[in-house]
């Protein structure tokens, strides 16, 4: 019997499935990513004599929600710098797009191993409410580290479908803001995108959900700004997933 005080998610009651981004939506790993990118680009800009300095705005405009190497290339292009792409096997010291991306990934994994991660309480409560309601869920993340993050947060067993950067690479799916990764998640769940919800905190991710024709695209404003999320297609904007909860009578 369901506890009468169990929270529900009425704004998700009419969808057939919910597809979640990971970093910044389910877990506060976006902050770890931001710090790792800042450290790597500060060092790189100093080494290569690149100006102006890398800022938080660069993260939101060129990196957030995108695959790692696409983010590196985007930041460098914003400074009119072109670098050899290299290969994903490049050493983190390599002066290539892949090398820089691997340098950032090493920094991220060091912090994750040292400090661990916990899900946002509101996000965990929404997952539990959706599980009680029998609503299928998926994780759709640009990160190749989705597995380790989900393990560290104790969330992996909640998701039968995980579309991450590794899957995208294997299936040649383009990075967000293209809709392909979310459409792949909907296909894996067996749902019509028009009957499913996407929950994202990144501009590229919100744009991806909107481009995919998802029936509900929820933007989580963790700092990028409500207006910016609305401009790229968010139907509903919250500051935390707890905003979606309602305690049943």
Number of C-alpha atoms within 10 A of each C-alpha: 3 6 8 9 10 15 20 21 21 12 13 18 12 14 18 19 24 25 28 25 26 26 26 24 24 28 21 16 21 19 13 19 23 17 16 21 28 19 15 17 21 15 13 15 15 11 9 10 10 16 10 9 13 21 12 13 11 17 19 16 18 20 25 25 29 25 22 24 18 19 22 24 22 21 18 19 13 13 13 10 12 13 13 11 17 15 12 14 10 18 16 19 11 16 16 22 26 26 23 26 24 21 21 23 20 14 18 20 18 12 16 17 12 9 11 15 19 17 22 17 14 17 20 17 20 22 24 16 18 20 13 13 12 11 16 21 25 23 25 28 29 27 22 18 16 22 15 15 24 23 13 17 16 13 17 17 8 15 13 12 18 22 23 22 23 18 18 21 14 8 11 11 15 17 23 25 22 19 22 19 28 30 22 20 23 28 12 14 18 12 17 16 25 14 16 23 25 29 27 31 31 31 29 24 34 31 23 27 32 23 18 21 18 21 18 24 28 24 32 26 22 17 11 19 15 17 11 15 26 18 12 20 20 26 15 15 22 16 15 19 24 17 14 19 19 16 11 12 8
